[in-house]
Amino acid sequence: MITYKGEQIEVWDAHAHMGRRAKLAIHQIPRIMAFMPDEMIARMDESGVDGVTPFAIGAGDRSDYAETNRLIAQAARDDPGRMVGFMR
C-alpha cells in the first residue's frame, strides 16, 4: 500500500514477467535471464506493491511455456491474494 494525500491505496502490478529464458532476444532490455517468484515477492515488498499479475518471460527459444505456466500457477497458490497468474 501507498499513502496518497492521507488515503491508503492498494498497488497492483498488472504487467510482470516471471520465469527463465534460454537466451536473450536481441532487443531485450533489461538483460534478465530469470525472474523467479521469491525475487518477485522480495521486490514487491521493497516497492510497496500489494499484488501482481505475472506471465511467462519470453523464452528466447521456441517453447509451449508449460514449465513456466506451472511455475506461475504454483507461485499464485503459494501467495494467494498477492499473485494472480496469467498463462501464456
PDB file as gemmi writes it, atoms N, CA and C in Angstrom:
CRYST1    1.000    1.000    1.000  90.00  90.00  90.00 P 1                      
ATOM      1  N   MET A   1       0.843  -1.186   0.000  1.00  0.00           N  
ATOM      2  CA  MET A   1       0.000   0.000   0.000  1.00  0.00           C  
ATOM      3  C   MET A   1       0.883   1.242   0.000  1.00  0.00           C  
ATOM      4  N   ILE A   2       0.352   2.252  -0.609  1.00  0.00           N  
ATOM      5  CA  ILE A   2       0.986   3.554  -0.529  1.00  0.00           C  
ATOM      6  C   ILE A   2      -0.030   4.516   0.074  1.00  0.00           C  
ATOM      7  N   THR A   3       0.455   5.599   0.569  1.00  0.00           N  
ATOM      8  CA  THR A   3      -0.423   6.640   1.101  1.00  0.00           C  
ATOM      9  C   THR A   3      -0.318   7.842   0.181  1.00  0.00           C  
ATOM     10  N   TYR A   4      -1.463   8.281  -0.298  1.00  0.00           N  
ATOM     11  CA  TYR A   4      -1.522   9.447  -1.177  1.00  0.00           C  
ATOM     12  C   TYR A   4      -2.558  10.406  -0.624  1.00  0.00           C  
ATOM     13  N   LYS A   5      -2.100  11.576  -0.269  1.00  0.00           N  
ATOM     14  CA  LYS A   5      -2.970  12.610   0.317  1.00  0.00           C  
ATOM     15  C   LYS A   5      -3.768  12.040   1.493  1.00  0.00           C  
ATOM     16  N   GLY A   6      -3.065  11.244   2.330  1.00  0.00           N  
ATOM     17  CA  GLY A   6      -3.681  10.697   3.528  1.00  0.00           C  
ATOM     18  C   GLY A   6      -4.527   9.459   3.312  1.00  0.00           C  
ATOM     19  N   GLU A   7      -4.674   9.010   2.080  1.00  0.00           N  
ATOM     20  CA  GLU A   7      -5.509   7.841   1.786  1.00  0.00           C  
ATOM     21  C   GLU A   7      -4.638   6.640   1.429  1.00  0.00           C  
ATOM     22  N   GLN A   8      -4.965   5.470   1.994  1.00  0.00           N  
ATOM     23  CA  GLN A   8      -4.261   4.232   1.677  1.00  0.00           C  
ATOM     24  C   GLN A   8      -4.742   3.715   0.319  1.00  0.00           C  
ATOM     25  N   ILE A   9      -3.804   3.422  -0.559  1.00  0.00           N  
ATOM     26  CA  ILE A   9      -4.138   2.949  -1.904  1.00  0.00           C  
ATOM     27  C   ILE A   9      -3.408   1.646  -2.167  1.00  0.00           C  
ATOM     28  N   GLU A  10      -4.150   0.628  -2.586  1.00  0.00           N  
ATOM     29  CA  GLU A  10      -3.555  -0.652  -2.953  1.00  0.00           C  
ATOM     30  C   GLU A  10      -2.825  -0.499  -4.289  1.00  0.00           C  
ATOM     31  N   VAL A  11      -1.649  -1.103  -4.376  1.00  0.00           N  
ATOM     32  CA  VAL A  11      -0.838  -1.035  -5.587  1.00  0.00           C  
ATOM     33  C   VAL A  11      -0.799  -2.416  -6.224  1.00  0.00           C  
ATOM     34  N   TRP A  12      -1.150  -2.500  -7.506  1.00  0.00           N  
ATOM     35  CA  TRP A  12      -1.187  -3.754  -8.234  1.00  0.00           C  
ATOM     36  C   TRP A  12      -0.397  -3.609  -9.526  1.00  0.00           C  
ATOM     37  N   ASP A  13       0.531  -4.515  -9.757  1.00  0.00           N  
ATOM     38  CA  ASP A  13       1.320  -4.535 -10.986  1.00  0.00           C  
ATOM     39  C   ASP A  13       0.661  -5.517 -11.944  1.00  0.00           C  
ATOM     40  N   ALA A  14       0.111  -5.018 -13.025  1.00  0.00           N  
ATOM     41  CA  ALA A  14      -0.617  -5.853 -13.977  1.00  0.00           C  
ATOM     42  C   ALA A  14       0.245  -6.321 -15.144  1.00  0.00           C  
ATOM     43  N   HIS A  15       1.554  -6.078 -15.072  1.00  0.00           N  
ATOM     44  CA  HIS A  15       2.440  -6.467 -16.178  1.00  0.00           C  
ATOM     45  C   HIS A  15       3.795  -6.861 -15.603  1.00  0.00           C  
ATOM     46  N   ALA A  16       3.939  -8.141 -15.260  1.00  0.00           N  
ATOM     47  CA  ALA A  16       5.189  -8.617 -14.667  1.00  0.00           C  
ATOM     48  C   ALA A  16       5.575  -9.943 -15.316  1.00  0.00           C  
ATOM     49  N   HIS A  17       6.829 -10.055 -15.728  1.00  0.00           N  
ATOM     50  CA  HIS A  17       7.330 -11.275 -16.358  1.00  0.00           C  
ATOM     51  C   HIS A  17       7.963 -12.170 -15.302  1.00  0.00           C  
ATOM     52  N   MET A  18       7.694 -13.489 -15.390  1.00  0.00           N  
ATOM     53  CA  MET A  18       8.248 -14.434 -14.440  1.00  0.00           C  
ATOM     54  C   MET A  18       8.761 -15.656 -15.194  1.00  0.00           C  
ATOM     55  N   GLY A  19       9.813 -16.250 -14.674  1.00  0.00           N  
ATOM     56  CA  GLY A  19      10.344 -17.491 -15.238  1.00  0.00           C  
ATOM     57  C   GLY A  19      11.782 -17.351 -15.685  1.00  0.00           C  
ATOM     58  N   ARG A  20      12.217 -18.319 -16.495  1.00  0.00           N  
ATOM     59  CA  ARG A  20      13.578 -18.348 -17.033  1.00  0.00           C  
ATOM     60  C   ARG A  20      13.521 -18.314 -18.547  1.00  0.00           C  
ATOM     61  N   ARG A  21      14.576 -17.787 -19.164  1.00  0.00           N  
ATOM     62  CA  ARG A  21      14.664 -17.845 -20.618  1.00  0.00           C  
ATOM     63  C   ARG A  21      15.951 -18.550 -21.006  1.00  0.00           C  
ATOM     64  N   ALA A  22      15.932 -19.170 -22.171  1.00  0.00           N  
ATOM     65  CA  ALA A  22      17.094 -19.908 -22.664  1.00  0.00           C  
ATOM     66  C   ALA A  22      18.145 -18.968 -23.228  1.00  0.00           C  
ATOM     67  N   LYS A  23      17.695 -17.903 -23.870  1.00  0.00           N  
ATOM     68  CA  LYS A  23      18.626 -16.906 -24.399  1.00  0.00           C  
ATOM     69  C   LYS A  23      17.891 -15.584 -24.532  1.00  0.00           C  
ATOM     70  N   LEU A  24      18.639 -14.526 -24.614  1.00  0.00           N  
ATOM     71  CA  LEU A  24      18.062 -13.191 -24.727  1.00  0.00           C  
ATOM     72  C   LEU A  24      17.672 -12.898 -26.168  1.00  0.00           C  
ATOM     73  N   ALA A  25      16.608 -12.147 -26.307  1.00  0.00           N  
ATOM     74  CA  ALA A  25      16.253 -11.601 -27.613  1.00  0.00           C  
ATOM     75  C   ALA A  25      17.181 -10.420 -27.874  1.00  0.00           C  
ATOM     76  N   ILE A  26      17.415 -10.105 -29.117  1.00  0.00           N  
ATOM     77  CA  ILE A  26      18.347  -9.023 -29.467  1.00  0.00           C  
ATOM     78  C   ILE A  26      17.899  -7.679 -28.884  1.00  0.00           C  
ATOM     79  N   HIS A  27      16.592  -7.498 -28.710  1.00  0.00           N  
ATOM     80  CA  HIS A  27      16.049  -6.232 -28.212  1.00  0.00           C  
ATOM     81  C   HIS A  27      15.827  -6.239 -26.701  1.00  0.00           C  
ATOM     82  N   GLN A  28      16.200  -7.315 -26.009  1.00  0.00           N  
ATOM     83  CA  GLN A  28      15.842  -7.498 -24.602  1.00  0.00           C  
ATOM     84  C   GLN A  28      16.547  -6.495 -23.692  1.00  0.00           C  
ATOM     85  N   ILE A  29      15.767  -5.624 -23.094  1.00  0.00           N  
ATOM     86  CA  ILE A  29      16.256  -4.665 -22.107  1.00  0.00           C  
ATOM     87  C   ILE A  29      15.215  -4.620 -20.985  1.00  0.00           C  
ATOM     88  N   PRO A  30      15.566  -4.829 -19.739  1.00  0.00           N  
ATOM     89  CA  PRO A  30      16.920  -5.136 -19.288  1.00  0.00           C  
ATOM     90  C   PRO A  30      17.288  -6.577 -19.628  1.00  0.00           C  
ATOM     91  N   ARG A  31      18.548  -6.883 -19.577  1.00  0.00           N  
ATOM     92  CA  ARG A  31      19.068  -8.178 -19.992  1.00  0.00           C  
ATOM     93  C   ARG A  31      18.954  -9.180 -18.837  1.00  0.00           C  
ATOM     94  N   ILE A  32      17.743  -9.599 -18.555  1.00  0.00           N  
ATOM     95  CA  ILE A  32      17.449 -10.507 -17.446  1.00  0.00           C  
ATOM     96  C   ILE A  32      17.201 -11.908 -18.004  1.00  0.00           C  
ATOM     97  N   MET A  33      17.887 -12.896 -17.430  1.00  0.00           N  
ATOM     98  CA  MET A  33      17.711 -14.281 -17.863  1.00  0.00           C  
ATOM     99  C   MET A  33      16.637 -15.001 -17.048  1.00  0.00           C  
ATOM    100  N   ALA A  34      16.377 -14.535 -15.831  1.00  0.00           N  
ATOM    101  CA  ALA A  34      15.380 -15.192 -14.987  1.00  0.00           C  
ATOM    102  C   ALA A  34      14.829 -14.196 -13.978  1.00  0.00           C  
ATOM    103  N   PHE A  35      13.568 -14.351 -13.676  1.00  0.00           N  
ATOM    104  CA  PHE A  35      12.930 -13.586 -12.603  1.00  0.00           C  
ATOM    105  C   PHE A  35      11.953 -14.544 -11.931  1.00  0.00           C  
ATOM    106  N   MET A  36      12.338 -15.037 -10.766  1.00  0.00           N  
ATOM    107  CA  MET A  36      11.631 -16.117 -10.108  1.00  0.00           C  
ATOM    108  C   MET A  36      10.712 -15.584  -9.006  1.00  0.00           C  
ATOM    109  N   PRO A  37       9.753 -16.428  -8.549  1.00  0.00           N  
ATOM    110  CA  PRO A  37       8.753 -15.962  -7.582  1.00  0.00           C  
ATOM    111  C   PRO A  37       9.323 -15.335  -6.315  1.00  0.00           C  
ATOM    112  N   ASP A  38      10.349 -15.933  -5.722  1.00  0.00           N  
ATOM    113  CA  ASP A  38      10.890 -15.368  -4.486  1.00  0.00           C  
ATOM    114  C   ASP A  38      11.498 -13.990  -4.717  1.00  0.00           C  
ATOM    115  N   GLU A  39      12.127 -13.802  -5.877  1.00  0.00           N  
ATOM    116  CA  GLU A  39      12.675 -12.489  -6.228  1.00  0.00           C  
ATOM    117  C   GLU A  39      11.539 -11.483  -6.429  1.00  0.00           C  
ATOM    118  N   MET A  40      10.459 -11.934  -7.068  1.00  0.00           N  
ATOM    119  CA  MET A  40       9.336 -11.039  -7.331  1.00  0.00           C  
ATOM    120  C   MET A  40       8.698 -10.576  -6.027  1.00  0.00           C  
ATOM    121  N   ILE A  41       8.475 -11.505  -5.102  1.00  0.00           N  
ATOM    122  CA  ILE A  41       7.882 -11.146  -3.809  1.00  0.00           C  
ATOM    123  C   ILE A  41       8.793 -10.167  -3.064  1.00  0.00           C  
ATOM    124  N   ALA A  42      10.100 -10.421  -3.087  1.00  0.00           N  
ATOM    125  CA  ALA A  42      11.038  -9.516  -2.410  1.00  0.00           C  
ATOM    126  C   ALA A  42      10.978  -8.114  -3.014  1.00  0.00           C  
ATOM    127  N   ARG A  43      10.958  -8.026  -4.337  1.00  0.00           N  
ATOM    128  CA  ARG A  43      10.874  -6.708  -4.999  1.00  0.00           C  
ATOM    129  C   ARG A  43       9.546  -6.028  -4.691  1.00  0.00           C  
ATOM    130  N   MET A  44       8.461  -6.821  -4.660  1.00  0.00           N  
ATOM    131  CA  MET A  44       7.151  -6.257  -4.325  1.00  0.00           C  
ATOM    132  C   MET A  44       7.188  -5.647  -2.926  1.00  0.00           C  
ATOM    133  N   ASP A  45       7.750  -6.410  -1.977  1.00  0.00           N  
ATOM    134  CA  ASP A  45       7.826  -5.926  -0.597  1.00  0.00           C  
ATOM    135  C   ASP A  45       8.668  -4.655  -0.495  1.00  0.00           C  
ATOM    136  N   GLU A  46       9.794  -4.619  -1.203  1.00  0.00           N  
ATOM    137  CA  GLU A  46      10.667  -3.434  -1.185  1.00  0.00           C  
ATOM    138  C   GLU A  46       9.978  -2.208  -1.776  1.00  0.00           C  
ATOM    139  N   SER A  47       9.093  -2.444  -2.744  1.00  0.00           N  
ATOM    140  CA  SER A  47       8.489  -1.350  -3.505  1.00  0.00           C  
ATOM    141  C   SER A  47       7.088  -0.967  -3.057  1.00  0.00           C  
ATOM    142  N   GLY A  48       6.527  -1.686  -2.092  1.00  0.00           N  
ATOM    143  CA  GLY A  48       5.180  -1.386  -1.634  1.00  0.00           C  
ATOM    144  C   GLY A  48       4.094  -1.857  -2.582  1.00  0.00           C  
ATOM    145  N   VAL A  49       4.383  -2.892  -3.362  1.00  0.00           N  
ATOM    146  CA  VAL A  49       3.399  -3.439  -4.300  1.00  0.00           C  
ATOM    147  C   VAL A  49       2.627  -4.544  -3.589  1.00  0.00           C  
ATOM    148  N   ASP A  50       1.303  -4.470  -3.611  1.00  0.00           N  
ATOM    149  CA  ASP A  50       0.459  -5.430  -2.905  1.00  0.00           C  
ATOM    150  C   ASP A  50       0.187  -6.697  -3.715  1.00  0.00           C  
ATOM    151  N   GLY A  51       0.009  -6.545  -5.011  1.00  0.00           N  
ATOM    152  CA  GLY A  51      -0.334  -7.692  -5.844  1.00  0.00           C  
ATOM    153  C   GLY A  51       0.279  -7.581  -7.219  1.00  0.00           C  
ATOM    154  N   VAL A  52       0.341  -8.724  -7.903  1.00  0.00           N  
ATOM    155  CA  VAL A  52       0.964  -8.760  -9.220  1.00  0.00           C  
ATOM    156  C   VAL A  52       0.264  -9.803 -10.091  1.00  0.00           C  
ATOM    157  N   THR A  53       0.256  -9.538 -11.387  1.00  0.00           N  
ATOM    158  CA  THR A  53      -0.234 -10.498 -12.372  1.00  0.00           C  
ATOM    159  C   THR A  53       0.958 -10.911 -13.238  1.00  0.00           C  
ATOM    160  N   PRO A  54       1.666 -11.985 -12.825  1.00  0.00           N  
ATOM    161  CA  PRO A  54       2.828 -12.413 -13.605  1.00  0.00           C  
ATOM    162  C   PRO A  54       2.425 -13.273 -14.800  1.00  0.00           C  
ATOM    163  N   PHE A  55       3.221 -13.180 -15.862  1.00  0.00           N  
ATOM    164  CA  PHE A  55       3.074 -14.078 -17.006  1.00  0.00           C  
ATOM    165  C   PHE A  55       4.459 -14.446 -17.490  1.00  0.00           C  
ATOM    166  N   ALA A  56       4.529 -15.429 -18.362  1.00  0.00           N  
ATOM    167  CA  ALA A  56       5.809 -16.019 -18.752  1.00  0.00           C  
ATOM    168  C   ALA A  56       6.738 -15.003 -19.394  1.00  0.00           C  
ATOM    169  N   ILE A  57       7.970 -15.025 -18.922  1.00  0.00           N  
ATOM    170  CA  ILE A  57       9.032 -14.240 -19.540  1.00  0.00           C  
ATOM    171  C   ILE A  57       9.299 -14.841 -20.922  1.00  0.00           C  
ATOM    172  N   GLY A  58       9.688 -14.039 -21.885  1.00  0.00           N  
ATOM    173  CA  GLY A  58       9.999 -14.571 -23.211  1.00  0.00           C  
ATOM    174  C   GLY A  58      11.079 -15.631 -23.115  1.00  0.00           C  
ATOM    175  N   ALA A  59      10.858 -16.785 -23.708  1.00  0.00           N  
ATOM    176  CA  ALA A  59      11.763 -17.924 -23.544  1.00  0.00           C  
ATOM    177  C   ALA A  59      13.081 -17.744 -24.281  1.00  0.00           C  
ATOM    178  N   GLY A  60      13.082 -17.008 -25.364  1.00  0.00           N  
ATOM    179  CA  GLY A  60      14.278 -16.858 -26.170  1.00  0.00           C  
ATOM    180  C   GLY A  60      14.397 -17.927 -27.239  1.00  0.00           C  
ATOM    181  N   ASP A  61      13.820 -19.070 -27.007  1.00  0.00           N  
ATOM    182  CA  ASP A  61      13.735 -20.173 -27.966  1.00  0.00           C  
ATOM    183  C   ASP A  61      12.279 -20.592 -28.070  1.00  0.00           C  
ATOM    184  N   ARG A  62      11.979 -21.452 -29.024  1.00  0.00           N  
ATOM    185  CA  ARG A  62      10.602 -21.957 -29.151  1.00  0.00           C  
ATOM    186  C   ARG A  62      10.199 -22.662 -27.866  1.00  0.00           C  
ATOM    187  N   SER A  63       9.002 -22.421 -27.422  1.00  0.00           N  
ATOM    188  CA  SER A  63       8.517 -23.002 -26.169  1.00  0.00           C  
ATOM    189  C   SER A  63       7.001 -23.028 -26.183  1.00  0.00           C  
ATOM    190  N   ASP A  64       6.436 -24.034 -25.506  1.00  0.00           N  
ATOM    191  CA  ASP A  64       4.991 -24.012 -25.276  1.00  0.00           C  
ATOM    192  C   ASP A  64       4.680 -23.372 -23.924  1.00  0.00           C  
ATOM    193  N   TYR A  65       5.713 -22.943 -23.194  1.00  0.00           N  
ATOM    194  CA  TYR A  65       5.620 -22.244 -21.911  1.00  0.00           C  
ATOM    195  C   TYR A  65       4.987 -23.086 -20.804  1.00  0.00           C  
ATOM    196  N   ALA A  66       4.866 -24.388 -21.009  1.00  0.00           N  
ATOM    197  CA  ALA A  66       4.240 -25.251 -19.998  1.00  0.00           C  
ATOM    198  C   ALA A  66       4.987 -25.195 -18.667  1.00  0.00           C  
ATOM    199  N   GLU A  67       6.312 -25.265 -18.708  1.00  0.00           N  
ATOM    200  CA  GLU A  67       7.096 -25.241 -17.468  1.00  0.00           C  
ATOM    201  C   GLU A  67       6.903 -23.916 -16.734  1.00  0.00           C  
ATOM    202  N   THR A  68       6.957 -22.821 -17.469  1.00  0.00           N  
ATOM    203  CA  THR A  68       6.784 -21.509 -16.841  1.00  0.00           C  
ATOM    204  C   THR A  68       5.351 -21.316 -16.357  1.00  0.00           C  
ATOM    205  N   ASN A  69       4.385 -21.813 -17.098  1.00  0.00           N  
ATOM    206  CA  ASN A  69       2.992 -21.732 -16.644  1.00  0.00           C  
ATOM    207  C   ASN A  69       2.805 -22.476 -15.322  1.00  0.00           C  
ATOM    208  N   ARG A  70       3.456 -23.644 -15.186  1.00  0.00           N  
ATOM    209  CA  ARG A  70       3.372 -24.385 -13.921  1.00  0.00           C  
ATOM    210  C   ARG A  70       4.031 -23.589 -12.786  1.00  0.00           C  
ATOM    211  N   LEU A  71       5.170 -22.961 -13.067  1.00  0.00           N  
ATOM    212  CA  LEU A  71       5.852 -22.131 -12.078  1.00  0.00           C  
ATOM    213  C   LEU A  71       4.934 -21.001 -11.601  1.00  0.00           C  
ATOM    214  N   ILE A  72       4.292 -20.338 -12.535  1.00  0.00           N  
ATOM    215  CA  ILE A  72       3.402 -19.224 -12.198  1.00  0.00           C  
ATOM    216  C   ILE A  72       2.186 -19.712 -11.416  1.00  0.00           C  
ATOM    217  N   ALA A  73       1.620 -20.846 -11.830  1.00  0.00           N  
ATOM    218  CA  ALA A  73       0.464 -21.402 -11.106  1.00  0.00           C  
ATOM    219  C   ALA A  73       0.839 -21.731  -9.668  1.00  0.00           C  
ATOM    220  N   GLN A  74       2.029 -22.312  -9.461  1.00  0.00           N  
ATOM    221  CA  GLN A  74       2.472 -22.633  -8.102  1.00  0.00           C  
ATOM    222  C   GLN A  74       2.717 -21.359  -7.300  1.00  0.00           C  
ATOM    223  N   ALA A  75       3.306 -20.362  -7.919  1.00  0.00           N  
ATOM    224  CA  ALA A  75       3.541 -19.091  -7.230  1.00  0.00           C  
ATOM    225  C   ALA A  75       2.218 -18.470  -6.783  1.00  0.00           C  
ATOM    226  N   ALA A  76       1.195 -18.545  -7.639  1.00  0.00           N  
ATOM    227  CA  ALA A  76      -0.119 -17.993  -7.286  1.00  0.00           C  
ATOM    228  C   ALA A  76      -0.736 -18.788  -6.127  1.00  0.00           C  
ATOM    229  N   ARG A  77      -0.526 -20.111  -6.111  1.00  0.00           N  
ATOM    230  CA  ARG A  77      -1.023 -20.917  -4.985  1.00  0.00           C  
ATOM    231  C   ARG A  77      -0.258 -20.593  -3.702  1.00  0.00           C  
ATOM    232  N   ASP A  78       1.046 -20.364  -3.826  1.00  0.00           N  
ATOM    233  CA  ASP A  78       1.881 -20.086  -2.654  1.00  0.00           C  
ATOM    234  C   ASP A  78       1.612 -18.714  -2.047  1.00  0.00           C  
ATOM    235  N   ASP A  79       1.198 -17.762  -2.862  1.00  0.00           N  
ATOM    236  CA  ASP A  79       0.947 -16.397  -2.384  1.00  0.00           C  
ATOM    237  C   ASP A  79      -0.420 -15.900  -2.841  1.00  0.00           C  
ATOM    238  N   PRO A  80      -1.489 -16.581  -2.382  1.00  0.00           N  
ATOM    239  CA  PRO A  80      -2.831 -16.144  -2.792  1.00  0.00           C  
ATOM    240  C   PRO A  80      -3.102 -14.726  -2.303  1.00  0.00           C  
ATOM    241  N   GLY A  81      -3.753 -13.971  -3.139  1.00  0.00           N  
ATOM    242  CA  GLY A  81      -4.039 -12.585  -2.793  1.00  0.00           C  
ATOM    243  C   GLY A  81      -2.932 -11.633  -3.200  1.00  0.00           C  
ATOM    244  N   ARG A  82      -1.738 -12.173  -3.474  1.00  0.00           N  
ATOM    245  CA  ARG A  82      -0.631 -11.332  -3.934  1.00  0.00           C  
ATOM    246  C   ARG A  82      -0.319 -11.585  -5.391  1.00  0.00           C  
ATOM    247  N   MET A  83      -0.638 -12.797  -5.875  1.00  0.00           N  
ATOM    248  CA  MET A  83      -0.349 -13.139  -7.269  1.00  0.00           C  
ATOM    249  C   MET A  83      -1.574 -13.784  -7.904  1.00  0.00           C  
ATOM    250  N   VAL A  84      -1.908 -13.281  -9.082  1.00  0.00           N  
ATOM    251  CA  VAL A  84      -2.937 -13.892  -9.930  1.00  0.00           C  
ATOM    252  C   VAL A  84      -2.249 -14.163 -11.247  1.00  0.00           C  
ATOM    253  N   GLY A  85      -1.963 -15.431 -11.522  1.00  0.00           N  
ATOM    254  CA  GLY A  85      -1.196 -15.788 -12.706  1.00  0.00           C  
ATOM    255  C   GLY A  85      -1.961 -15.625 -14.007  1.00  0.00           C  
ATOM    256  N   PHE A  86      -1.224 -15.283 -15.041  1.00  0.00           N  
ATOM    257  CA  PHE A  86      -1.757 -15.174 -16.384  1.00  0.00           C  
ATOM    258  C   PHE A  86      -0.965 -16.137 -17.239  1.00  0.00           C  
ATOM    259  N   MET A  87      -1.615 -17.155 -17.767  1.00  0.00           N  
ATOM    260  CA  MET A  87      -0.920 -18.192 -18.521  1.00  0.00           C  
ATOM    261  C   MET A  87      -0.712 -17.806 -19.969  1.00  0.00           C  
ATOM    262  N   ARG A  88       0.426 -18.240 -20.501  1.00  0.00           N  
ATOM    263  CA  ARG A  88       0.779 -17.930 -21.890  1.00  0.00           C  
ATOM    264  C   ARG A  88       0.651 -19.181 -22.717  1.00  0.00           C  
TER     265      ARG A  88                                                      
END                                                                             
